[in-house]
Amino acid sequence: MNFNPGFVDPDAKSELFKVGVKEFILKPYSRGEILTKVRELLDLRIEQTYKKANGVLA
């Protein structure tokens, strides 16, 4: 997750996704938005871990 103060150059954003950034949160952001994004990322990681442990292909 990347917290950003404003505009993100599309090329830079593309490079960040390539190295593993999953989400961008731009200002102004709220506590609720942050919590929602963190929950989504945790749920995704749990799902990926479950699939890997059970031999399920994505």
Summary of the structure (lengths in Angstrom):
residues: 58
radius of gyration: 14.0
end to end distance: 21.9
largest distance: 40.7
contacts: 113
relative contact order: 0.16
helix: 55%
strand: 10%
